[in-house]
Amino acid sequence: MTVELGPKHMVKTTVYNDQVPGPLVRMTEGKRVTVDLVNETVEPEMLHWHGFHIPPDVDGAHEEGTPMVMGYSRRRFEFTPGPTGTRWYHTHAMAGHNLTKAGYSGQFGMAIIEPKSDPGRYDVEVPIILHEWEGFFSADMDMDVNYRTFTINGKMLGAGEPIRVKASHQVLFRVLNASATMQHRVALSGHTFRVIALDGNAVASPQSVPVLDLAPGERVDAIVEMKNPGIWVLGEEDENQRNSGAGIVVEYSGAQGKPKWLAPPKHTWNYLSFGTDAGHRTEPEVVVPLIIEPRSDGNLWAINGKSYPRTDPFYVRAGEINRLVFDNRSHMGHPVHLHRHTFELTNYAGTPTSGVFKDVVVVPAMSRVEVDLRADQPGPSLFHCHQQFHMDFGFMAVMQYRT
Ligand SMILES: [Cu+2]
């Protein structure tokens, strides 16, 4: 489909249901759903339900055994969604060096799993989905991907409908970074976010912050009290990205004038601020080290010395708490993702913690991050970097259950 990102700014890409982002999908925890994936392209396709605890034959990863949907064919998937929270769906195809395919394409959307009963301590809910287009490799040798165009909810700043709000409303922003490769920092001029959930899971200590920081695949749920009437820009902190489209207008009813951007105060994002004291934790019996490093030839990423598809599977014990140790021995951070499970951060770069549950976590350069997970989703689960260019070049392994 040809998508209009802004005035006279068209991009040809692959989409779900004739729109970018794909439709906002609402499901109820525990209520069985049927999804028909109809592939009207020539390429085999794979659709992943990110953050869902569902079986490997429907999760949407070929490496776990979900069947590919071949070109010009269709397949029906049935599963029972859970757990409650801000989830999403996206293609799990490979892109390689093609910066228009897979994570670089328009194949992404938000999926909200509603609880059976919702206390609803907010007035309005607003999805915010970040993405980039027209990627190119930067001139240097490290194969870094840059982009010409940025969008929020599929439109460049000023090109789409504004978010219309009313003074005194509590607005729940569900923010998703659907970038293939880029971390983003987002602020709403003149306002503060109260972060209540990370990756859709309620945090132990909600915090007020001026900026949200999200790696590819991450979600942040944050409530904003609308108490500063005007017309504002919600957007990337980075001016170049904002000028290339990374923003959306937030308009109070009755306000007049041009959208205003106010740079947020300096702020360092820290997962630990949303956690609670580590307290006493029983050390799990199973500890799995996952050493992340580039291969000596520099072209491939490796986990425990091998690159996918040659990586060894790693094993957890069914029914128990298992600890994974992400040991990043490279000079860049990696947003690592585990399918079909939620894990709790137990140690972040040397600091013990608890109460932060995620499915993507940024492992900083030359640091270790430890997480605990309950092995209650039998079957293979894919573990990989959510940076598409790393995932496609070796940074993947399969987690298996040992009974
Ligand atoms: Cu990576």
Residues whose N, C-alpha, C, O or C-beta is under 5 A from the ligand:
A	BS01	CU	G333 H334 P335 C385 Q387 H390
